[in-house]
Amino acid sequence: MAVKTFSIQLETRGDADIQDITDAVASLVHESDLMDGVVTIFCPSATSALTTIEYESGCISDLRRLFDEIIDPNRHYAHNARWHDGNGHSHVRAALLGPSFSVPFAQQRLTLGTWQQIIYVDFDNRPRRRELVVQVVGEQNHR
């Protein structure tokens, strides 16, 4: 069993900017030279999260609308009262989705469904430079 650690660099626009990172993750699994295992993506940020979705404009719009409906950015947030940074809703949204996501892979291929892509969502209220940690754990390729 081997563990390989990589990173993915992102530039985001904030305000629920959603980016498809599937190809970047798949490339790192291939680069790891591990055949079968699990890849975990982690965002070391309190205002962003990871999940899967069918990455198309309708689903993306629906997801953004859902977050606006259940975690309205215009509500009062105690975090904003304390820190005056206006991103209290960003922290709550990120906590709801979570900071990490894992996908099994077999023969160096992610086992995602046909319409399933890995997405990174930056909920912060301003553009950010982000670095995701990607850890690939699996069996070595014995050529």
C-alpha positions in Angstrom: 0.0 0.0 0.0 1.3 3.4 -1.0 0.3 7.0 -0.3 1.0 9.9 -2.7 0.2 13.5 -1.9 -0.5 16.2 -4.6 -2.2 19.5 -4.8 -4.5 21.4 -7.2 -4.3 25.1 -7.5 -7.5 27.1 -8.1 -8.4 30.7 -8.7 -12.0 31.4 -7.7 -14.5 34.1 -8.0 -16.2 33.5 -4.7 -20.0 33.8 -4.2 -20.6 30.0 -4.8 -18.1 29.7 -7.6 -18.4 26.1 -8.7 -15.5 24.4 -10.5 -15.3 20.9 -12.0 -12.1 19.3 -10.8 -12.7 15.8 -12.1 -10.1 15.9 -14.8 -7.5 17.3 -12.5 -8.1 14.6 -9.9 -8.1 11.8 -12.6 -4.8 13.1 -13.9 -3.3 12.9 -10.4 -4.5 9.4 -9.9 -2.8 8.5 -13.2 0.3 10.3 -12.2 0.4 8.5 -8.9 1.1 5.2 -10.8 -1.2 3.4 -8.3 -3.6 0.9 -9.9 -6.4 0.4 -7.4 -7.3 2.4 -4.3 -9.0 5.6 -3.0 -8.3 9.3 -3.8 -9.3 11.9 -1.2 -9.6 15.6 -2.0 -9.5 18.0 0.9 -9.9 21.8 0.9 -8.1 23.5 3.9 -10.6 26.3 4.0 -13.6 27.1 6.3 -15.6 28.7 3.4 -15.4 26.1 0.7 -16.5 22.5 0.1 -16.5 19.5 -2.2 -19.2 17.2 -3.6 -20.4 15.7 -6.9 -23.0 16.8 -9.3 -23.8 16.6 -13.0 -21.7 19.5 -14.0 -24.1 21.3 -16.4 -25.6 24.8 -16.2 -29.0 23.7 -15.0 -27.7 21.7 -12.1 -25.2 24.4 -11.2 -27.9 27.0 -11.2 -30.2 24.8 -9.1 -27.5 24.2 -6.5 -26.7 27.9 -6.1 -30.4 28.7 -5.8 -30.8 25.9 -3.1 -28.0 27.4 -1.0 -29.5 30.9 -1.3 -32.9 29.5 -0.2 -31.6 27.5 2.8 -28.7 29.7 3.9 -29.6 33.2 2.8 -26.6 35.5 2.7 -28.8 38.4 3.9 -29.7 36.9 7.2 -28.1 38.0 10.4 -25.0 35.9 11.2 -23.2 36.1 14.6 -19.9 35.5 12.8 -20.5 38.7 10.8 -21.3 40.7 14.0 -18.0 39.5 15.5 -15.6 39.7 12.6 -17.4 42.2 10.2 -16.3 40.3 7.1 -19.7 39.5 5.7 -19.0 35.8 5.1 -20.9 34.1 7.9 -23.2 32.4 5.4 -20.1 31.1 3.6 -18.9 29.2 6.7 -22.3 27.7 7.3 -22.7 26.6 3.7 -19.2 25.0 3.7 -19.9 23.2 6.9 -23.1 21.8 5.4 -21.3 20.2 2.4 -18.0 19.4 4.0 -14.3 19.9 3.3 -13.4 16.5 1.8 -14.5 14.0 -0.7 -13.2 10.4 -1.5 -13.6 8.3 -4.6 -12.5 4.8 -5.2 -10.5 4.0 -8.4 -9.8 0.8 -10.2 -7.2 0.3 -12.9 -6.3 4.0 -12.5 -9.9 5.1 -13.4 -12.2 7.0 -11.0 -15.4 5.0 -10.3 -17.7 7.9 -10.8 -21.1 7.5 -12.5 -21.6 8.7 -16.1 -23.2 12.0 -15.0 -21.1 12.5 -11.9 -18.3 15.1 -11.7 -16.3 16.2 -8.7 -16.9 19.8 -7.9 -15.2 22.4 -5.7 -17.5 25.2 -4.4 -16.0 28.4 -3.0 -18.7 30.0 -0.9 -16.5 33.0 0.3 -17.7 36.5 -0.6 -14.6 37.4 -2.6 -12.2 35.9 -5.1 -9.6 33.6 -3.6 -6.5 31.6 -4.5 -7.1 28.1 -3.2 -4.9 25.0 -2.9 -6.6 21.6 -2.5 -4.8 18.6 -1.0 -5.2 15.4 -3.0 -4.1 12.1 -1.4 -4.0 8.9 -3.4 -3.8 5.7 -1.5 -3.6 2.3 -3.2 -1.7 -0.6 -4.6 1.5 0.0 -6.6 1.6 -0.7 -10.3 3.9 -3.8 -10.7 5.0 -3.6 -14.3 
